[in-house]
């Protein structure tokens, strides 16, 4: 099954900027609410919790929503830099970073 991880990344306040990052992979294991996701993008103490899971059995995929990341800044450049860093770890976003 294709597992799609999705996390909202937002500035403080949110109206200053936000995006969603996603990463997908094939797995026979479906995460559950409350699970902690490990990935090279996060430090050991920053690993997010799964807050919800949507499973689409007919199309063989599931969407795993992670706890949002609140960046403690209102600077849109910081959001772009954060997204650039996640892309180095295989994540995708629609936010223009160039």
N, C-alpha and C positions, 0 to 999 in steps of 0.2 A: 504494500500500500504506500502511496505517496503521502508523506507527512510534511505539512507546511507549517513552519514556525512563523509567528507574526507578533511583532512588538511595536507598540506606539512609542515614539520618542518625541518628547515635547519640551518646549522652553517654559520658563516661569515668567509671565503668565502664558497660557497656551495660545492666546491670540497673537503672540509675537512669532510663533512658528511651531510646526510639528510635521512629522512624517511617520510612515510605517515602514519598518524593515521586515524583510521576509527571507527565509532560507528553507529550501525543500530537500528532501532525501527519501530514499526508499527504506522502509523498515517493516518488520512484522510486529513490532511493539508499538502500541498506541499509547501516548502519554495520557495521564489522567489529571483532573483538577487536584492541585496540591503538590504534584511532582515538581522537582527542581530540575531545570535543564542545564546541562553542562555544555559549554562551547568555548572555543579559544578566544572568542570576542570579549568574554567577561573574566574579570579577576575572580579568585576563589571566593571572595566574600560578596560578590555582586551577582551571583547566579539567580536568574528570575524564576518565579513560581508560575506554574501553569494555572491560569484563572478560568479557562473554559476550553472545551474541545467540541468541534462540530465534525461529525463523521458522515461522509457521503458514500455509503457502501456500493451503490449502483455504479458510481464513477471511480471507485477505488482510491479515494483520497480523504484526508482529514486535515482540518485547520485547527492549529493549536495556538490559542491566544495566551501570550505571556503577560505578566504584570508590567504595566507601562513604566518607562524610564523617564523620570522628571529631571531634566538638566537644570541645575540651579543658576541659571543665567537667562537674560532676555536677549542675548546677542545671536542673531541668525547665523553669523559666521561660525560660531561655536557648534551650532547644529549641523552645518555643512561639514565641518571638520570631523565631527562624531560619525556622521554617515560615511565619509571617506574611509575612516578607520574600520567601520563594520564591513565595508566592501572588500577590504584586504583579507577579511576572514570568511568570504564567500556569501555575504548577505547582499540583498538587493533592495533598492529604494527608488521611488520615482522622483525624489528630490534631486534637482540639478546641483551638482557639487563642483562644477568647473567655473 
